[in-house]
Amino acid sequence: MDCARILAALEIEPLISGACGAQWIEHPAGGELVSLNPATGAAIARVTMSGADDYERIVSEIADTFQKWRLLPAPVRGRVVREIGDELRAHKRELGTLVTLETGKILSEGLGEVQEMIDLADFAAGLSRQLYGLTMSSERRAHRMYEQWLPLGVAGVITAFNFPVAVWSWNALIAAVCGDCVIWKPSEETPLTAIAVHRICRRVLERHGWPSVFSLCIGSGEPIGKTMAADRRLPLISFTGSTKVGREVATTVAQRLGRTILELGGNNAIIVMDDADLNLALPAILFGAVGTAGQRCTTTRRLFVQRGIAARLRDALTAAYKQVRIGDPLEDRTLMGPLINERAVERMMRALGAIEEQGGRIIHGGRRLSGNFVEPSLVEARPDMPIVREEVFAPILYLMEFDHLDDALAWHNDVPQGLSSAIFTTNLKSAEIFLSPRGSDCGIANVNIGTSGAEIGGAFGGEKDTGGGRESGSDSWKAYMRRQTVTINYSNELPLAQGVRFDL
C-alpha cells in the first residue's frame, strides 16, 4: 500500500498542523508529535500540536459559532450532516487505510470504522426530525404544559486510539444535529486520522458557511485535556479512555457542575452453556478476544464455560487460535495486527507473568514476536485471581469452568467494570435469566452473539467503573441537549398549582 498516496489523497503533508478553529492554525505552539505505524515502527507524518494560546483562540471562535448554529432549524443541520456522510463515503477506502496504518487494526476493521461514521451520519440526519419533547396535561384550566429540548452548547470530545474516528462521530454528528458545536482532542497515538476526518468534514461545513462547527485541538493531556475538563464554556465533556483518567475527568467536570459522558474500562465476559451452538459461539469468542488485537473496550476477556462442554470448547478454541494469522494489517489474510506501541506489549508481558504467579496456566500463545506483534493468549484461570478483575488491554482470554448458571453470573458480575456481556444458549430460561435483574449487570447484554461489535442504533455504554455513559443510538441524543419544561397560560386568571391560594 502506497502510504504517500493515501496521505496525499487525504491532504496530509509530512509536517501538518493539528489545530483548527475558524481557520487552520499554521504554527501552533504545542510542540511536535510523530505519528508512528505500530506495524513497522516507521514514522508516517509529523503533527504540530496545540498550545494553551491556540486552545483559547479555538474555544473562543467555536463558542461564537454556537450562538448562530443553534438557531438553524434541526432538519437543516441534519442535511449538512448527511452531506458529511456522503463525503466520508467518497473517501472510505483512503480513510480506512489510514486508520489501519495508524492503529494497526486490520484493514476490514479500519474500513468498518469509517462505515460506522457513514451510518451514523445517516442516523443523525434522520434524528434531526425526531428531537421530540412531551406534552403533559396541566391541572390548571386553560393551561398548556410541555417540554422541549434545546441545544446545550459546545461539547468537548476526547477520544482514544482504538477507535480513532468512529467514537468521535458518535458524539459529534449527534451533537451537531442537536445544535451543538464540538471541539475534539484525539489520542496522541492517532492524530492523522483526526486531521483527515476534520478536513473531510470541514469541506462540507465551509460550503454551507459553517467552518467552525467542528474544531480540532491535538495536544497532550496537559495542557489540552485538563483545560477542556475545567473549562466552563464546555458544558459537556465526552471522554473515552481508562477508568483512572476517567475518574479525574469526572471529578474536574463535576466541580464546575458540568456534564460528562464516560466510556471507560471493560472486562467483558461470555457465558457458554452446555446446550450452546458452538458454530455460533466459537467465531464470536475468537473475534471478541482477538479483534483489534484485544484492544477494544468490548473485547472478550473472560470466558465462563459450563463443565459439560468445557473440554470440547477448549480444544476447539486452541485449534482456532493456532490458525489466527498475525502480521501486516493491510494484508487481506491477516486476522490480527500489532499492539499499539511498546508500552502495550510490556503491559501484556507483565500481565502474563502475574497470571502465572497467581496460579493461572497459559495453554496457548502469549509469546512476544517482533516489534509490537504478540501471540494472542488462552489462559486457564480461576475467578478469584486478582488479575482476572483487571482490564488488561491486550489479547488475553481467561477460561473458567462452572457447573450452575447462578455461579457463572456471580463471577461474571464480580468485577469493577460493567460494559458488555453475552451468553450462548439454546435454552429460553437461561437466556431470560441472563437478561433479568439477577443476570448481567452490564450496559450491553447479548444472547447468541459476542461482546464486541455494537450496532449504532442502540445506546452504547456501561455501568460501574465503565462510567455510565451512553452514546450513539436510542435516546442518547438527550445528553447533548438541555430539557426545558414550558407552561402557557391562555386564560384570564392566574391559578396556582396544587390549589395554593395567594389572594391580595
KAVENNOR-V55047 format. One line per field, one symbol per residue. phi: phi as a letter, one per 30 degrees, with the letter a starting at -180 (. if undefined). psi: psi as a letter, one per 40 degrees, with the letter a starting at -180 (. if undefined). Layout:
# KAVENNOR-V55047
phi->???
psi->???
This chain:
# KAVENNOR-V55047
phi->.ddddddddciccebbdcbbcdbdddbdccicbcdcdddbiddcacbcddcdddeddddddddddeecedddeeddedddddddedddddceddddddeddcciddedddddddddddddddddddddcbddcbccdddcdhbcbabbcbedlcccbcccddbdbddededdddedddjccbcccddddbddddddddddddedddecibdcdcbbbdadeccddddddcdddcdbccbclddededddedddddchdcbccccdbbdbbccdedddddddddddddddcehhiccdcedcbbcbdedcddddddddeddddcddcleddddddcbcdddadddddddddddddeddcjdbdcaijddcdhcdbddccbdbcdddedddcccdadccccbcbcbeedddddeddbdcacbaabcacceddddddcdedcdccdbbbcibddcjddddcdclbchddjidbbidhcdeddcbcdbcbbcccccbbdcdiidcbcd
psi->hhdddddddefhidhiifhhbdihhdgieeihhhhihedeeihdiihhiiadddddddddddddddddddehidddddddddddddddddfddddddddddddeiidddddddddddddddddddddeefgiaihihiehifihhiiihiidahhhhhiiddgedddddddddddddeeiihhhhiiedfdddddddddddddddddefgdfdhihghiidheddddddeheegehhhhhaidddddddddddddefiiihhgaiigiihhhideiheddddddddddddhffefidehhdhhhhiddeddddddddddddeehhhaheehdehdhaiididdddddddddddddddeeihheiaeihaibeiihihhhhiidehdddeihhgighhhhhiididdddddddefidifciiiihiehdddddddeidebhfidhhihfiaeifiieeihhiaibeedeihibabfddddeihhhhhhhhfaeigiiifehhgh.
